[in-house]
């Protein structure tokens, strides 16, 4: 009552396998429109020309395909810390430097008034010399 079934397998050596089996998925996806190795990659100059052409069409914010995304990616590449705490530290430092700059300008103004005699003092000195 038992029926006997026989199986057979065909083995390929690795070289023969690559020649026989298409492993590129070219039968599943149409190749048109895909970037292939024969298509030259966009160079940096061409990229920035295109970027400048579409600059205002790029959304300002968003997790991808936005100016915010480009800033985050570039900052990560450059090793910059754009965390809110770090940005606030930089804003505080700018404020402090502006205050110091204002103080120095005030000191410079005061020193220039001391070193440059006023017109009334200058006239008195000149009148005394003519006597």
CNS distance restraints for C-alpha pairs under 8 A (distance, minus, plus):
assign (resid  12 and name CA) (resid  16 and name CA) 5.73 0.50 0.50
assign (resid  12 and name CA) (resid  17 and name CA) 5.38 0.50 0.50
assign (resid  13 and name CA) (resid  17 and name CA) 6.04 0.50 0.50
assign (resid  14 and name CA) (resid  18 and name CA) 6.39 0.50 0.50
assign (resid  15 and name CA) (resid  19 and name CA) 6.58 0.50 0.50
assign (resid  16 and name CA) (resid  20 and name CA) 6.09 0.50 0.50
assign (resid  17 and name CA) (resid  21 and name CA) 5.74 0.50 0.50
assign (resid  18 and name CA) (resid  22 and name CA) 7.15 0.50 0.50
assign (resid  18 and name CA) (resid  23 and name CA) 7.74 0.50 0.50
assign (resid  22 and name CA) (resid  26 and name CA) 7.77 0.50 0.50
assign (resid  25 and name CA) (resid  29 and name CA) 6.61 0.50 0.50
assign (resid  26 and name CA) (resid  30 and name CA) 6.69 0.50 0.50
assign (resid  26 and name CA) (resid  31 and name CA) 6.70 0.50 0.50
assign (resid  35 and name CA) (resid  39 and name CA) 6.10 0.50 0.50
assign (resid  42 and name CA) (resid  46 and name CA) 6.24 0.50 0.50
assign (resid  42 and name CA) (resid  47 and name CA) 6.33 0.50 0.50
assign (resid  43 and name CA) (resid  47 and name CA) 6.19 0.50 0.50
assign (resid  44 and name CA) (resid  48 and name CA) 6.31 0.50 0.50
assign (resid  45 and name CA) (resid  49 and name CA) 6.29 0.50 0.50
assign (resid  46 and name CA) (resid  50 and name CA) 6.22 0.50 0.50
assign (resid  47 and name CA) (resid  51 and name CA) 5.98 0.50 0.50
assign (resid  48 and name CA) (resid  52 and name CA) 5.94 0.50 0.50
assign (resid  49 and name CA) (resid  53 and name CA) 6.32 0.50 0.50
assign (resid  50 and name CA) (resid  54 and name CA) 6.40 0.50 0.50
assign (resid  51 and name CA) (resid  55 and name CA) 5.66 0.50 0.50
assign (resid  54 and name CA) (resid  58 and name CA) 6.57 0.50 0.50
assign (resid  58 and name CA) (resid  65 and name CA) 7.11 0.50 0.50
assign (resid  58 and name CA) (resid  66 and name CA) 5.60 0.50 0.50
assign (resid  58 and name CA) (resid  67 and name CA) 6.64 0.50 0.50
assign (resid  59 and name CA) (resid  65 and name CA) 7.31 0.50 0.50
assign (resid  59 and name CA) (resid  66 and name CA) 4.86 0.50 0.50
assign (resid  59 and name CA) (resid  67 and name CA) 6.42 0.50 0.50
assign (resid  60 and name CA) (resid  66 and name CA) 5.53 0.50 0.50
assign (resid  60 and name CA) (resid  67 and name CA) 5.00 0.50 0.50
assign (resid  60 and name CA) (resid  68 and name CA) 6.11 0.50 0.50
assign (resid  61 and name CA) (resid  66 and name CA) 5.41 0.50 0.50
assign (resid  61 and name CA) (resid  67 and name CA) 6.14 0.50 0.50
assign (resid  61 and name CA) (resid  68 and name CA) 5.00 0.50 0.50
assign (resid  61 and name CA) (resid  69 and name CA) 7.25 0.50 0.50
assign (resid  62 and name CA) (resid  66 and name CA) 5.44 0.50 0.50
assign (resid  62 and name CA) (resid  67 and name CA) 7.83 0.50 0.50
assign (resid  62 and name CA) (resid  68 and name CA) 6.37 0.50 0.50
assign (resid  62 and name CA) (resid  69 and name CA) 6.54 0.50 0.50
assign (resid  63 and name CA) (resid  68 and name CA) 7.52 0.50 0.50
assign (resid  63 and name CA) (resid  69 and name CA) 5.89 0.50 0.50
assign (resid  64 and name CA) (resid  69 and name CA) 5.42 0.50 0.50
assign (resid  65 and name CA) (resid  69 and name CA) 6.33 0.50 0.50
assign (resid  65 and name CA) (resid  70 and name CA) 7.57 0.50 0.50
assign (resid  66 and name CA) (resid  70 and name CA) 6.38 0.50 0.50
assign (resid  67 and name CA) (resid  71 and name CA) 6.20 0.50 0.50
assign (resid  68 and name CA) (resid  72 and name CA) 6.24 0.50 0.50
assign (resid  69 and name CA) (resid  73 and name CA) 6.11 0.50 0.50
assign (resid  70 and name CA) (resid  74 and name CA) 5.99 0.50 0.50
assign (resid  71 and name CA) (resid  75 and name CA) 5.91 0.50 0.50
assign (resid  72 and name CA) (resid  76 and name CA) 6.10 0.50 0.50
assign (resid  72 and name CA) (resid  82 and name CA) 7.89 0.50 0.50
assign (resid  73 and name CA) (resid  77 and name CA) 6.21 0.50 0.50
assign (resid  74 and name CA) (resid  78 and name CA) 6.11 0.50 0.50
assign (resid  75 and name CA) (resid  79 and name CA) 5.87 0.50 0.50
assign (resid  75 and name CA) (resid  80 and name CA) 4.84 0.50 0.50
assign (resid  75 and name CA) (resid  81 and name CA) 7.04 0.50 0.50
assign (resid  75 and name CA) (resid  82 and name CA) 7.28 0.50 0.50
assign (resid  76 and name CA) (resid  80 and name CA) 6.04 0.50 0.50
assign (resid  76 and name CA) (resid  81 and name CA) 7.67 0.50 0.50
assign (resid  81 and name CA) (resid  86 and name CA) 6.61 0.50 0.50
assign (resid  82 and name CA) (resid  86 and name CA) 6.27 0.50 0.50
assign (resid  82 and name CA) (resid  87 and name CA) 6.18 0.50 0.50
assign (resid  83 and name CA) (resid  87 and name CA) 6.28 0.50 0.50
assign (resid  84 and name CA) (resid  88 and name CA) 6.05 0.50 0.50
assign (resid  85 and name CA) (resid  89 and name CA) 6.21 0.50 0.50
assign (resid  86 and name CA) (resid  90 and name CA) 6.36 0.50 0.50
assign (resid  87 and name CA) (resid  91 and name CA) 6.24 0.50 0.50
assign (resid  88 and name CA) (resid  92 and name CA) 6.10 0.50 0.50
assign (resid  89 and name CA) (resid  93 and name CA) 6.22 0.50 0.50
assign (resid  90 and name CA) (resid  94 and name CA) 6.18 0.50 0.50
assign (resid  91 and name CA) (resid  95 and name CA) 6.21 0.50 0.50
assign (resid  92 and name CA) (resid  96 and name CA) 6.22 0.50 0.50
assign (resid  93 and name CA) (resid  97 and name CA) 6.16 0.50 0.50
assign (resid  94 and name CA) (resid  98 and name CA) 6.14 0.50 0.50
assign (resid  95 and name CA) (resid  99 and name CA) 6.28 0.50 0.50
assign (resid  96 and name CA) (resid 100 and name CA) 6.26 0.50 0.50
assign (resid  97 and name CA) (resid 101 and name CA) 6.01 0.50 0.50
assign (resid  98 and name CA) (resid 102 and name CA) 6.14 0.50 0.50
assign (resid  99 and name CA) (resid 103 and name CA) 6.28 0.50 0.50
assign (resid 100 and name CA) (resid 104 and name CA) 6.20 0.50 0.50
assign (resid 101 and name CA) (resid 105 and name CA) 6.16 0.50 0.50
assign (resid 102 and name CA) (resid 106 and name CA) 6.20 0.50 0.50
assign (resid 103 and name CA) (resid 107 and name CA) 6.24 0.50 0.50
assign (resid 104 and name CA) (resid 108 and name CA) 6.09 0.50 0.50
assign (resid 105 and name CA) (resid 109 and name CA) 6.11 0.50 0.50
assign (resid 106 and name CA) (resid 110 and name CA) 6.19 0.50 0.50
assign (resid 107 and name CA) (resid 111 and name CA) 6.08 0.50 0.50
assign (resid 108 and name CA) (resid 112 and name CA) 6.05 0.50 0.50
assign (resid 109 and name CA) (resid 113 and name CA) 6.34 0.50 0.50
assign (resid 110 and name CA) (resid 114 and name CA) 6.38 0.50 0.50
assign (resid 111 and name CA) (resid 115 and name CA) 6.18 0.50 0.50
assign (resid 112 and name CA) (resid 116 and name CA) 5.92 0.50 0.50
assign (resid 113 and name CA) (resid 117 and name CA) 6.93 0.50 0.50
assign (resid 113 and name CA) (resid 118 and name CA) 7.64 0.50 0.50
assign (resid 117 and name CA) (resid 121 and name CA) 6.11 0.50 0.50
assign (resid 117 and name CA) (resid 122 and name CA) 5.96 0.50 0.50
assign (resid 118 and name CA) (resid 122 and name CA) 6.07 0.50 0.50
assign (resid 119 and name CA) (resid 123 and name CA) 6.02 0.50 0.50
assign (resid 120 and name CA) (resid 124 and name CA) 6.24 0.50 0.50
assign (resid 121 and name CA) (resid 125 and name CA) 6.24 0.50 0.50
assign (resid 122 and name CA) (resid 126 and name CA) 6.20 0.50 0.50
assign (resid 123 and name CA) (resid 127 and name CA) 6.02 0.50 0.50
assign (resid 124 and name CA) (resid 128 and name CA) 6.11 0.50 0.50
assign (resid 125 and name CA) (resid 129 and name CA) 6.29 0.50 0.50
assign (resid 126 and name CA) (resid 130 and name CA) 6.42 0.50 0.50
assign (resid 127 and name CA) (resid 131 and name CA) 6.67 0.50 0.50
